[in-house]
Amino acid sequence: MKYGFNKQIRGFSLIEMMVVLTVVSILLAFAAPNLFSLISSNTLSGEGTVIQNQLTLAQQMAVSKSADVEVRFFKMKDESAALTEEAFRAFQLFQYSAEGEMLPVSNFFRIRNPVAVHENLSTLVQPAATGGISSETRYGFDSPRIGSELVPTGRSGTKVDTPYVAFRFRPDGSTDLPYRSGDARDTWYITLVQGEGALQNDEPDNFVCLQVNPYNGKINVFRP
């Protein structure tokens, strides 16, 4: 004899579903700020690593090819993100060709939003930051120095004449940055921050600071 069992599969009631969704929403509300903070921190750190690697590459290329490599930081608006305020948002490496023409030797790197260079905290993009020996021109020019170049900073990557500030790595691994003094002021650095608001704050909570030693070209990285 076979016995049949009436098995009833019971789903969640509407009230139970609402309770579950409420609990999940509360947990997400607590977790979201930390999650966004972690993502933001990773973006800032990642952009700092890209610049550090490119500065190291510039020094290596200068040494291996026995020719100066110029690092240019471009000041631009970011129309793709509707950011109308100009800031240093891109960089590229240049080197003289055999014909004596300064040509790009790297990709054109855009610093990803919302990260940008904090100009007030970055002596590498301040042409007047030569301090006490601003008249020193060991290689025939001041450094950092200003210029302009046609680079893809316009809409849809169109090339626009864009201002830049630049310095060079020398074939011996050093830089052309002036020796401003004999003390701690002999320091050149570029500071990345995240968010338009952070660009207005001279004491940002989070940052990545890359220091370039003018004597040997060594790159040091500092974070809070």
MARTORTOR-764960 format. One record per atom (N, C-alpha, C, O): residue in one letter; atom name; y, x, z. Coordinates in steps of 0.001 Angstrom, whole numbers, plus 500000, padded with zeros to 6 digits. Atoms other than C-alpha are relative to their C-alpha. Example, Ala and Ser with C-alpha at 12.3 -4.5 7.8 and 13.67 -1.06 7.14 Angstrom:
REM MARTORTOR-764960
   code   site        y        x        z
      A      N   498810   500890   500000
      A     CA   495500   512300   507800
      A      C   501200   500900   500000
      A      O   501181   501936   500665
      S      N   498810   499180   499940
      S     CA   498940   513670   507140
      S      C   501090   499230   500730
      S      O   502198   499739   500899
REM end
This chain:
REM MARTORTOR-764960
   code   site        y        x        z
      M      N   498811   500843   500000
      M     CA   500000   500000   500000
      M      C   501241   500880   500000
      M      O   501333   501840   500765
      K      N   498770   499236   500082
      K     CA   503416   501311   499062
      K      C   501104   499264   500723
      K      O   501298   498057   500574
      Y      N   498874   500577   499272
      Y     CA   506351   500771   501293
      Y      C   501305   500440   499340
      Y      O   501504   501628   499084
      G      N   498700   499675   500593
      G     CA   509787   500641   499781
      G      C   501060   500144   501082
      G      O   501125   499344   502015
      F      N   498907   499768   499055
      F     CA   512735   502005   501678
      F      C   501325   499781   499275
      F      O   501574   500324   498198
      N      N   498692   500300   500581
      N     CA   516160   500714   500971
      N      C   501007   501058   500454
      N      O   501606   500952   501524
      K      N   499087   498908   499666
      K     CA   518249   503874   500929
      K      C   501399   499667   499485
      K      O   501594   499426   498294
      Q      N   498619   500273   500366
      Q     CA   521956   503259   500923
      Q      C   500825   501289   500090
      Q      O   500881   501935   501137
      I      N   499139   498818   500022
      I     CA   524267   506083   499894
      I      C   501421   499544   500252
      I      O   502014   498821   499451
      R      N   498685   500473   499574
      R     CA   527531   505586   501687
      R      C   501051   501061   499704
      R      O   500898   502204   500134
      G      N   498917   499082   500309
      G     CA   530715   507223   500367
      G      C   501067   499976   501077
      G      O   500972   499241   502059
      F      N   498880   499973   499060
      F     CA   533920   508048   502175
      F      C   500830   498735   499852
      F      O   501043   498228   498751
      S      N   499080   501137   500036
      S     CA   536114   505171   503090
      S      C   501399   500500   499659
      S      O   501665   501700   499710
      L      N   498632   499640   500352
      L     CA   539759   505120   502054
      L      C   500705   500677   501169
      L      O   501449   501639   500981
      I      N   499357   499425   498814
      I     CA   540873   505876   505594
      I      C   499514   501424   500233
      I      O   500302   502312   500560
      E      N   500547   498655   499810
      E     CA   538533   508857   505845
      E      C   500575   500983   498972
      E      O   500890   502127   499302
      M      N   499419   499138   501032
      M     CA   539819   510241   502543
      M      C   501439   500362   500331
      M      O   501856   501504   500140
      M      N   498604   499752   499643
      M     CA   543411   509883   503725
      M      C   500106   500996   501145
      M      O   501004   501838   501164
      V      N   500003   499061   498880
      V     CA   542589   511719   506951
      V      C   499722   501417   499504
      V      O   500389   502368   499914
      V      N   500344   498687   500540
      V     CA   540969   514584   505022
      V      C   501179   500595   499231
      V      O   501515   501765   499412
      L      N   498861   499518   500778
      L     CA   543914   514853   502616
      L      C   501165   500398   500894
      L      O   501869   501367   500609
      T      N   498920   499672   499066
      T     CA   546363   514836   505521
      T      C   499752   501346   500666
      T      O   500662   502165   500791
      V      N   500351   498731   499355
      V     CA   544518   517674   507259
      V      C   500179   501167   499027
      V      O   500723   502210   499389
      V      N   499857   498948   501007
      V     CA   544373   519703   504030
      V      C   501471   500298   499732
      V      O   501857   501459   499595
      S      N   498565   499814   500247
      S     CA   548100   519138   503439
      S      C   500658   500788   501118
      S      O   501496   501654   500866
      I      N   499440   499283   498856
      I     CA   548939   520342   506939
      I      C   499609   501473   499958
      I      O   500434   502350   500212
      L      N   500462   498611   500081
      L     CA   546811   523471   506491
      L      C   500731   500763   498897
      L      O   501104   501922   499077
      L      N   499280   499351   501093
      L     CA   548465   524219   503142
      L      C   501452   500269   500367
      L      O   502021   501291   499985
      A      N   498606   499822   499592
      A     CA   551906   523736   504663
      A      C   500163   501239   500873
      A      O   501164   501949   500781
      F      N   499948   498806   499150
      F     CA   551117   526422   507240
      F      C   499681   501269   499205
      F      O   500247   502331   499463
      A      N   500460   498808   500724
      A     CA   549429   528761   504755
      A      C   500922   500397   498858
      A      O   501003   501576   498512
      A      N   499203   499732   501203
      A     CA   551846   528457   501817
      A      C   501045   501093   500181
      A      O   501127   501984   499335
      P      N   498994   498930   499862
      P     CA   554708   530596   503209
      P      C   499390   501393   500026
      P      O   499915   502320   499408
      N      N   500661   498693   499952
      N     CA   552328   533441   504000
      N      C   499430   500382   498636
      N      O   499455   501548   498244
      L      N   500566   499734   501324
      L     CA   550673   533077   500590
      L      C   501086   500434   499029
      L      O   500921   501411   498298
      F      N   498893   499641   500886
      F     CA   553982   533139   498726
      F      C   500572   501365   500366
      F      O   500942   502147   499490
      S      N   499490   498703   499553
      S     CA   555134   536081   500833
      S      C   499091   501125   499520
      S      O   499567   502184   499113
      L      N   500960   498991   500450
      L     CA   551947   537980   499953
      L      C   500129   500239   498501
      L      O   500107   501381   498043
      I      N   499846   499871   501449
      I     CA   552365   537251   496238
      I      C   501277   500760   499663
      I      O   501276   501646   498808
      S      N   498721   499333   500238
      S     CA   556014   538323   496345
      S      C   499919   501483   500329
      S      O   500427   502326   499590
      S      N   500136   498608   499587
      S     CA   555152   541504   498208
      S      C   499203   500797   498976
      S      O   499524   501949   498685
      N      N   500816   499316   500999
      N     CA   552486   542357   495636
      N      C   500788   500252   498717
      N      O   500637   501297   498084
      T      N   499176   499827   501200
      T     CA   554948   541811   492769
      T      C   500973   501151   500178
      T      O   501110   501994   499292
      L      N   499040   498935   499718
      L     CA   557558   544066   494371
      L      C   499309   501356   500036
      L      O   499794   502322   499447
      S      N   500745   498748   499904
      S     CA   554994   546741   495193
      S      C   499488   500442   498631
      S      O   499509   501628   498303
      G      N   500516   499680   501326
      G     CA   553505   546530   491699
      G      C   501059   500579   499079
      G      O   500795   501529   498342
      E      N   498922   499481   500833
      E     CA   556854   547052   489986
      E      C   500421   501398   500457
      E      O   500759   502252   499637
      G      N   499703   498664   499490
      G     CA   557548   550008   492258
      G      C   498995   501026   499519
      G      O   499354   502157   499194
      T      N   501053   499097   500465
      T     CA   554223   551536   491270
      T      C   500178   500340   498520
      T      O   499964   501481   498112
      V      N   499779   499754   501433
      V     CA   555013   551129   487556
      V      C   501094   501048   499799
      V      O   500926   501982   499015
      I      N   498906   499036   500144
      I     CA   558326   552985   487922
      I      C   499575   501377   500495
      I      O   499879   502388   499863
      Q      N   500479   498716   499472
      Q     CA   556722   555686   490074
      Q      C   499110   500708   498977
      Q      O   499262   501906   498740
      N      N   500902   499402   500987
      N     CA   554007   556249   487462
      N      C   500759   500515   498776
      N      O   500431   501571   498236
      Q      N   499241   499581   501181
      Q     CA   556534   556436   484625
      Q      C   500878   501219   500296
      Q      O   501054   502079   499433
      L      N   499227   498812   499626
      L     CA   558729   558918   486499
      L      C   499096   501233   500054
      L      O   499477   502318   499616
      T      N   500966   498898   499956
      T     CA   555664   561066   487138
      T      C   499608   500428   498591
      T      O   499510   501619   498296
      L      N   500339   499703   501394
      L     CA   554709   560795   483461
      L      C   501135   500749   499310
      L      O   500890   501690   498555
      A      N   498849   499334   500612
      A     CA   558242   561794   482417
      A      C   500040   501475   500382
      A      O   500300   502334   499540
      Q      N   500007   498610   499549
      Q     CA   558018   564948   484518
      Q      C   498879   500785   499324
      Q      O   499086   501915   498881
      Q      N   501137   499325   500621
      Q     CA   554573   565807   483142
      Q      C   500256   500271   498519
      Q      O   499903   501336   498012
      M      N   499700   499819   501425
      M     CA   555740   565304   479544
      M      C   501027   501110   499794
      M      O   500917   501899   498856
      A      N   498982   498949   500113
      A     CA   558780   567522   480104
      A      C   499371   501379   500154
      A      O   499724   502315   499436
      V      N   500658   498716   499750
      V     CA   556559   570306   481447
      V      C   499048   500354   498860
      V      O   499058   501481   498365
      S      N   501030   499711   501001
      S     CA   553748   569976   478888
      S      C   500584   500277   498617
      S      O   500016   501053   497848
      K      N   499398   499826   501329
      K     CA   556062   569800   475857
      K      C   501206   500935   500009
      K      O   501835   501165   498976
      S      N   498863   499074   499854
      S     CA   558720   572199   477194
      S      C   501282   499427   499399
      S      O   502017   500107   498684
      A      N   498799   500672   500504
      A     CA   561443   569692   476401
      A      C   500427   498932   500999
      A      O   499595   498277   501627
      D      N   499484   501008   499076
      D     CA   563700   567454   478457
      D      C   499444   498614   499679
      D      O   499235   498267   498516
      V      N   500309   501425   500142
      V     CA   562600   563861   479045
      V      C   501064   499225   500759
      V      O   501296   499457   501946
      E      N   498916   500778   499401
      E     CA   565382   561395   479706
      E      C   499481   498640   500442
      E      O   498800   497948   499686
      V      N   500362   501309   499453
      V     CA   564828   558352   481921
      V      C   501251   499137   499982
      V      O   502258   499474   500604
      R      N   498843   500886   500115
      R     CA   567165   555482   481069
      R      C   499717   498662   500684
      R      O   498707   498010   500418
      F      N   500067   501306   499344
      F     CA   567723   552452   483286
      F      C   501056   499099   499362
      F      O   502244   499423   499369
      F      N   499124   500880   500765
      F     CA   569215   549538   481331
      F      C   500503   498835   500845
      F      O   499750   498192   501577
      K      N   499365   501102   499273
      K     CA   571662   547024   482773
      K      C   500134   498813   499059
      K      O   500735   498928   497990
      M      N   500087   501122   500922
      M     CA   571152   543578   481303
      M      C   499879   498677   500740
      M      O   499519   498628   501916
      K      N   500313   501337   499531
      K     CA   571029   539849   481790
      K      C   498558   499700   499618
      K      O   498002   500330   498719
      D      N   501342   500427   500389
      D     CA   567648   538163   481700
      D      C   500098   498559   499532
      D      O   499934   497625   500316
      E      N   499809   501342   500534
      E     CA   568206   535212   479405
      E      C   498716   499194   500011
      E      O   498761   497965   500068
      S      N   501273   500720   499992
      S     CA   564504   534355   479370
      S      C   499773   499279   501314
      S      O   499061   498276   501363
      A      N   500137   500635   498688
      A     CA   564750   533513   483073
      A      C   501304   499342   500442
      A      O   501465   498995   501613
      A      N   498706   500634   499723
      A     CA   568276   532052   482856
      A      C   500777   500747   501082
      A      O   501515   500138   501858
      L      N   499266   499187   499028
      L     CA   569617   534935   484958
      L      C   501188   500635   499281
      L      O   501027   501553   498477
      T      N   498807   499568   500721
      T     CA   573184   535500   483820
      T      C   500662   501223   500624
      T      O   501494   501874   499993
      E      N   499403   498836   499344
      E     CA   574073   538198   486335
      E      C   499344   501278   499485
      E      O   498118   501391   499455
      E      N   500544   498740   500495
      E     CA   573697   541688   484923
      E      C   499464   500835   501149
      E      O   500074   500921   502214
      A      N   500609   499104   499024
      A     CA   571402   544031   486813
      A      C   499125   500978   499233
      A      O   498831   500768   498056
      F      N   500896   499036   500638
      F     CA   569217   547038   486072
      F      C   498595   499414   500035
      F      O   497924   499429   501067
      R      N   501252   500746   500089
      R     CA   566126   545186   484861
      R      C   498994   500622   499028
      R      O   497953   500022   498758
      A      N   500920   499386   500960
      A     CA   564492   547612   482401
      A      C   500212   501509   499975
      A      O   501239   502011   500432
      F      N   499887   498545   500116
      F     CA   563825   551299   481717
      F      C   499100   500493   498880
      F      O   498185   499792   498447
      Q      N   500771   499407   501091
      Q     CA   562424   553597   479042
      Q      C   500187   501513   500015
      Q      O   501215   502019   500464
      L      N   499958   498539   500073
      L     CA   561647   557284   478488
      L      C   500372   500439   498585
      L      O   499934   499842   497601
      F      N   499567   499460   501288
      F     CA   563273   559324   475696
      F      C   499822   501520   500005
      F      O   499875   502171   501048
      Q      N   500147   498549   500142
      Q     CA   562733   562838   474347
      Q      C   500477   500418   498612
      Q      O   500371   499651   497655
      Y      N   499531   499508   501293
      Y     CA   564204   564967   471560
      Y      C   498823   500244   499054
      Y      O   497791   500790   499446
      S      N   500995   499720   501035
      S     CA   562212   565072   468330
      S      C   500230   501403   499445
      S      O   501174   502088   499839
      A      N   499850   498678   500622
      A     CA   561720   568219   466234
      A      C   501299   500095   499204
      A      O   501827   501185   498982
      E      N   498745   500028   500760
      E     CA   564781   567125   464251
      E      C   501220   499929   500907
      E      O   502352   499855   500428
      G      N   498889   500037   499066
      G     CA   566881   567038   467411
      G      C   500532   498615   500288
      G      O   501637   498468   500812
      E      N   499576   501375   499753
      E     CA   567056   563251   467607
      E      C   499321   499473   501262
      E      O   498117   499658   501442
      M      N   500553   500558   498767
      M     CA   566584   561517   470968
      M      C   499278   498693   499678
      M      O   499904   497716   499267
      L      N   500816   501154   500368
      L     CA   563724   559045   470467
      L      C   499201   499504   501204
      L      O   498897   500284   502107
      P      N   500824   500523   498902
      P     CA   561757   556731   472789
      P      C   498587   500557   499940
      P      O   498000   500668   498864
      V      N   501372   499483   499921
      V     CA   558431   558153   473966
      V      C   499157   499152   500949
      V      O   498080   499571   501375
      S      N   500766   500934   499168
      S     CA   557315   555184   476073
      S      C   500337   498589   499557
      S      O   501248   498375   498757
      N      N   499659   501397   500229
      N     CA   557257   551431   475924
      N      C   501328   499673   500677
      N      O   501804   500413   501539
      F      N   498813   500523   499329
      F     CA   560353   549467   476867
      F      C   499505   499126   501145
      F      O   498955   498050   500916
      F      N   500537   500694   498833
      F     CA   559516   548363   480415
      F      C   501051   499063   500592
      F      O   502127   499500   500999
      R      N   499164   500963   499289
      R     CA   561082   545186   481761
      R      C   499485   499869   501429
      R      O   498287   499695   501652
      I      N   500378   500220   498607
      I     CA   561090   544920   485535
      I      C   499812   498499   500186
      I      O   500728   497718   499931
      R      N   500341   501426   499958
      R     CA   559390   541597   486201
      R      C   500817   499236   501037
      R      O   501021   499695   502161
      N      N   499313   500887   499062
      N     CA   561352   538774   487765
      N      C   499049   499550   501097
      N      O   497849   499401   500866
      P      N   498590   499925   499605
      P     CA   562351   538182   490456
      P      C   500416   501371   500547
      P      O   501373   501461   501316
      V      N   499682   498649   499520
      V     CA   562377   541968   491095
      V      C   501114   500604   499141
      V      O   501150   500403   497927
      A      N   498935   499297   500721
      A     CA   565455   544010   490151
      A      C   500447   501197   500825
      A      O   500116   501308   502005
      V      N   499461   498820   499318
      V     CA   567187   547270   491035
      V      C   501244   499604   500786
      V      O   502143   498953   500253
      H      N   498814   500233   499164
      H     CA   569664   547037   493927
      H      C   500972   501142   499737
      H      O   500762   502265   500195
      E      N   499101   498944   500463
      E     CA   572595   548942   492464
      E      C   500685   500731   501148
      E      O   500840   501951   501101
      N      N   499288   499367   498879
      N     CA   574403   549570   495762
      N      C   499108   500942   500801
      N      O   499600   501828   501499
      L      N   500946   499179   499246
      L     CA   571250   551139   497215
      L      C   499230   500951   499083
      L      O   498128   501387   499419
      S      N   500705   499172   500986
      S     CA   570353   553233   494165
      S      C   500957   501022   499395
      S      O   501686   500711   498453
      T      N   499097   498968   500525
      T     CA   572212   556494   493569
      T      C   499624   500425   498583
      T      O   500466   500950   497855
      L      N   500421   499609   501343
      L     CA   570162   557092   490409
      L      C   500693   499193   498909
      L      O   500732   499625   497757
      V      N   499304   500807   501005
      V     CA   572099   554315   488655
      V      C   501499   499947   500285
      V      O   502204   499056   499810
      Q      N   498575   499918   499690
      Q     CA   575500   555315   490035
      Q      C   500556   501300   499413
      Q      O   500386   502364   500008
      P      N   499486   498775   500636
      P     CA   577230   557767   487659
      P      C   500962   500780   500877
      P      O   501125   501987   500701
      A      N   499022   499319   499143
      A     CA   579815   558543   490346
      A      C   499387   500490   501300
      A      O   500115   500849   502225
      A      N   500656   499663   498740
      A     CA   577212   559392   492994
      A      C   499741   501487   500156
      A      O   498836   501879   500894
      T      N   500246   498561   499934
      T     CA   577473   563144   492546
      T      C   500565   500648   501246
      T      O   500383   501847   501458
      G      N   499564   499497   498711
      G     CA   579163   563515   495917
      G      C   500989   501141   499893
      G      O   501943   501089   499116
      G      N   499019   498932   499863
      G     CA   580890   566759   496742
      G      C   500084   500956   498832
      G      O   501052   501710   498744
      I      N   499968   499029   501097
      I     CA   580028   568693   493565
      I      C   499925   499250   498668
      I      O   499155   499618   497781
      S      N   500059   500831   501196
      S     CA   580695   566066   490911
      S      C   500400   500756   498745
      S      O   500067   500338   497636
      S      N   499565   499238   501172
      S     CA   582246   568700   488648
      S      C   498910   500927   499472
      S      O   499084   501552   498426
      E      N   501073   499106   500443
      E     CA   578965   570615   488387
      E      C   499325   499441   498756
      E      O   498857   498302   498770
      T      N   500673   500402   501231
      T     CA   577559   570417   484858
      T      C   499119   501158   499544
      T      O   499448   501855   498584
      R      N   500862   498850   500278
      R     CA   574717   572922   484802
      R      C   499473   499994   498572
      R      O   499225   501050   497990
      Y      N   500581   500095   501331
      Y     CA   573439   571620   481479
      Y      C   500992   499436   498988
      Y      O   500597   498928   497938
      G      N   498996   500416   500967
      G     CA   576725   570733   479820
      G      C   500427   498554   500113
      G      O   501234   498091   499307
      F      N   499614   501397   499833
      F     CA   577016   567156   481084
      F      C   499756   499581   501437
      F      O   498974   500205   502155
      D      N   500227   500555   498669
      D     CA   577220   565119   484264
      D      C   498700   499219   500023
      D      O   498247   498727   498989
      S      N   501207   500791   499830
      S     CA   574121   563432   485618
      S      C   500015   499420   501414
      S      O   500318   500144   502362
      P      N   500349   500982   501034
      P     CA   573468   560586   486168
      P      C   501195   499713   499084
      P      O   502350   499818   499496
      R      N   498949   500245   500975
      R     CA   575414   559697   483044
      R      C   499762   498643   499334
      R      O   498669   498080   499391
      I      N   500074   501320   500618
      I     CA   576155   556523   481135
      I      C   499916   500124   498491
      I      O   500307   501138   497913
      G      N   500094   500067   501454
      G     CA   575462   555536   477542
      G      C   499620   498591   499601
      G      O   499635   497679   500429
      S      N   500471   501302   500477
      S     CA   574272   552643   475413
      S      C   498982   500225   498895
      S      O   499014   501246   498208
      E      N   501095   499865   500960
      E     CA   571265   552055   473183
      E      C   499600   498608   499515
      E      O   499671   497631   500260
      L      N   500535   501247   500531
      L     CA   569906   549344   470893
      L      C   498574   499818   500507
      L      O   497666   500545   500104
      V      N   501316   500273   499423
      V     CA   566978   547930   472849
      V      C   499775   498484   500003
      V      O   500734   497717   499923
      P      N   500311   501433   500112
      P     CA   565168   544544   472834
      P      C   500327   499202   501260
      P      O   499428   498737   501961
      T      N   499589   500748   498809
      T     CA   567194   542845   475563
      T      C   500551   498621   499660
      T      O   500899   497860   500563
      G      N   499470   501300   500392
      G     CA   568362   539828   473543
      G      C   498924   498931   499980
      G      O   497779   499171   500363
      R      N   500953   501105   500104
      R     CA   566718   536472   472968
      R      C   498895   500349   499006
      R      O   499145   500928   497948
      S      N   501174   499764   500849
      S     CA   563220   536693   471490
      S      C   499819   501468   499645
      S      O   499249   501795   498604
      G      N   500207   498577   500218
      G     CA   563320   540472   471789
      G      C   500900   500631   498968
      G      O   500617   501732   498495
      T      N   499067   499392   500947
      T     CA   566239   541037   469445
      T      C   500697   501194   500647
      T      O   500974   501189   501847
      K      N   499381   498788   499464
      K     CA   567835   544466   469818
      K      C   501504   499810   500177
      K      O   502204   499335   499283
      V      N   498595   500135   499642
      V     CA   571210   544522   471524
      V      C   500472   501336   500556
      V      O   499733   502012   501271
      D      N   499427   498775   499446
      D     CA   573481   547461   472305
      D      C   500184   499806   501504
      D      O   501031   499023   501935
      T      N   500093   500243   498561
      T     CA   572783   547736   476038
      T      C   500391   501251   500781
      T      O   499923   502344   500463
      P      N   499598   498831   499208
      P     CA   574424   550015   478625
      P      C   498858   500520   500866
      P      O   498004   499755   501313
      Y      N   501015   499406   499135
      Y     CA   572265   552428   480584
      Y      C   500609   501127   500821
      Y      O   501686   501641   500521
      V      N   499709   498797   499217
      V     CA   572430   555122   483241
      V      C   498743   500863   499940
      V      O   497634   500347   500078
      A      N   501164   499149   500248
      A     CA   570170   558150   482729
      A      C   500084   501328   500736
      A      O   501158   501802   501104
      F      N   500116   498610   499545
      F     CA   568953   561449   484119
      F      C   498809   500610   499282
      F      O   498070   499902   498597
      R      N   501069   499327   500731
      R     CA   566497   564043   482819
      R      C   499110   500839   500909
      R      O   499541   501400   501916
      F      N   500926   499014   499442
      F     CA   563410   565923   483873
      F      C   500021   501215   499082
      F      O   500029   501084   497858
      R      N   499916   498746   500734
      R     CA   563525   569578   482828
      R      C   498602   500594   499780
      R      O   497658   500203   500467
      P      N   501311   499402   500278
      P     CA   560669   571708   481383
      P      C   499372   500722   501187
      P      O   498158   500923   501203
      D      N   500579   499348   498822
      D     CA   560260   573478   484742
      D      C   499614   498997   501082
      D      O   499227   499391   502182
      G      N   500378   501038   499041
      G     CA   559597   570131   486478
      G      C   501136   499506   500865
      G      O   500994   498498   501557
      S      N   498846   500430   499212
      S     CA   563017   569903   488103
      S      C   500755   498908   499242
      S      O   500297   498439   498200
      T      N   499164   500990   500674
      T     CA   565754   567423   487196
      T      C   501369   500612   499694
      T      O   501682   501715   500142
      D      N   498631   499549   500264
      D     CA   569292   567760   485865
      D      C   500986   499369   500976
      D      O   502198   499446   500774
      L      N   499139   500622   498995
      L     CA   570621   565883   488905
      L      C   500710   501077   500808
      L      O   500078   502054   501211
      P      N   499242   498967   499282
      P     CA   573375   567843   490675
      P      C   499503   500196   501424
      P      O   498995   499270   502055
      Y      N   500279   499706   498594
      Y     CA   572753   569543   493991
      Y      C   501247   499613   500774
      Y      O   502186   500401   500892
      R      N   498765   500540   499427
      R     CA   575240   567424   495854
      R      C   500451   500746   501242
      R      O   501649   500853   501506
      S      N   499661   499298   498760
      S     CA   575086   569384   499092
      S      C   498774   500768   500448
      S      O   497762   500813   499750
      G      N   501149   499297   499450
      G     CA   572814   571457   501263
      G      C   499321   499214   501093
      G      O   498442   499733   501782
      D      N   500577   500789   498911
      D     CA   571959   568621   503615
      D      C   499280   498776   499448
      D      O   498905   498735   498276
      A      N   500797   501169   500359
      A     CA   570253   565228   503569
      A      C   500633   499156   498894
      A      O   499963   498305   498309
      R      N   499371   500763   501074
      R     CA   572785   563847   501101
      R      C   499484   500420   498628
      R      O   499732   499742   497631
      D      N   500565   499541   501261
      D     CA   571001   565820   498423
      D      C   498804   499141   499634
      D      O   497683   499632   499505
      T      N   501077   500938   500211
      T     CA   568975   562779   497687
      T      C   500365   499041   498881
      T      O   501496   498561   498803
      W      N   499813   500951   501091
      W     CA   568581   560599   494630
      W      C   498888   498969   500085
      W      O   497718   499318   500240
      Y      N   501006   501041   499792
      Y     CA   566821   557288   494825
      Y      C   500356   498739   499228
      Y      O   501502   498526   498830
      I      N   499827   501307   500621
      I     CA   566327   553888   493234
      I      C   499253   498992   500861
      I      O   498114   499234   501261
      T      N   500547   500983   499069
      T     CA   565672   550771   495311
      T      C   499774   498671   499296
      T      O   500681   498129   498665
      L      N   500351   501303   500563
      L     CA   563877   547621   494158
      L      C   499999   498949   501098
      L      O   499502   499188   502198
      V      N   500043   501147   499089
      V     CA   564388   544269   495863
      V      C   499531   498797   499205
      V      O   499405   498849   497981
      Q      N   500526   501197   500651
      Q     CA   563138   540791   495129
      Q      C   500894   498810   500267
      Q      O   501184   498485   501418
      G      N   499181   501197   499864
      G     CA   565290   537750   494459
      G      C   501470   500279   499795
      G      O   501977   501334   500178
      E      N   498573   499842   500264
      E     CA   568878   537215   493372
      E      C   500789   500161   501295
      E      O   501768   500905   501343
      G      N   499293   499901   498725
      G     CA   569945   536776   496992
      G      C   499922   501391   500587
      G      O   500878   501864   501203
      A      N   500185   498657   499442
      A     CA   568535   540178   497949
      A      C   500932   501004   499340
      A      O   501276   502020   499944
      L      N   499083   499092   500684
      L     CA   570799   541816   495363
      L      C   501380   500003   500641
      L      O   502144   500955   500481
      Q      N   498698   500090   499336
      Q     CA   573800   540657   497399
      Q      C   499957   500532   501428
      Q      O   500987   500614   502096
      N      N   500179   499568   498614
      N     CA   572388   541980   500678
      N      C   499761   501505   500033
      N      O   498802   501997   499437
      D      N   500158   498543   499920
      D     CA   572859   545672   501486
      D      C   499012   500434   501081
      D      O   498801   501629   501288
      E      N   501046   499700   499019
      E     CA   570220   545435   504237
      E      C   498818   499060   499764
      E      O   498512   498233   500622
      P      N   501104   500913   500320
      P     CA   567265   543697   502528
      P      C   498818   500191   500941
      P      O   498552   501294   501419
      D      N   501165   499940   499116
      D     CA   564211   542840   504610
      D      C   498828   500713   499333
      D      O   498055   501410   499989
      N      N   501130   499408   500715
      N     CA   561791   543962   501934
      N      C   500521   500771   498789
      N      O   501409   500298   498080
      F      N   499535   499163   501104
      F     CA   562231   546735   499391
      F      C   498960   501068   499702
      F      O   498049   501312   500494
      V      N   500746   498790   500353
      V     CA   560599   549643   497580
      V      C   501032   501027   499548
      V      O   501778   500789   498598
      C      N   499021   498952   500312
      C     CA   562649   552844   497489
      C      C   499260   501233   499480
      C      O   498390   501779   500158
      L      N   500591   498793   500585
      L     CA   561672   555713   495177
      L      C   501037   501112   500027
      L      O   502120   500983   499456
      Q      N   499096   498860   499846
      Q     CA   563273   559043   496018
      Q      C   499576   501117   499048
      Q      O   498399   501472   498976
      V      N   500254   498895   500928
      V     CA   563560   561809   493416
      V      C   500635   501266   500554
      V      O   501846   501327   500764
      N      N   499489   498713   499542
      N     CA   563874   565371   494661
      N      C   500614   500730   498807
      N      O   499908   501002   497836
      P      N   499364   499377   501165
      P     CA   566422   567049   492349
      P      C   499499   501407   499716
      P      O   499630   501893   498592
      Y      N   500412   498602   500140
      Y     CA   564938   570514   492922
      Y      C   498646   500150   499309
      Y      O   498472   501003   498438
      N      N   501342   499858   500571
      N     CA   561273   569955   492065
      N      C   499486   498733   499322
      N      O   498360   498716   498825
      G      N   500388   501231   500673
      G     CA   561180   566394   490687
      G      C   498970   499167   500734
      G      O   498459   498197   500174
      K      N   500999   500746   499252
      K     CA   558832   565162   493404
      K      C   500483   498584   500288
      K      O   501654   498363   500598
      I      N   499682   501409   499757
      I     CA   558702   561373   493827
      I      C   499406   499576   501337
      I      O   498200   499701   501552
      N      N   500460   500575   498735
      N     CA   558486   559876   497321
      N      C   500303   498510   500010
      N      O   501315   498068   499467
      V      N   499843   501456   499955
      V     CA   558057   556158   498001
      V      C   500152   499561   501444
      V      O   499402   499997   502318
      F      N   499746   500512   498652
      F     CA   559436   554341   501041
      F      C   500012   498475   499969
      F      O   500591   497857   499076
      R      N   500025   501453   499828
      R     CA   558766   550773   502186
      R      C   500271   499687   501466
      R      O   500033   500534   502327
      P      N   499748   500337   498589
      P     CA   559786   548916   505366
      P      C   498707   499857   500774
      P      O   498732   499577   501973
REM end
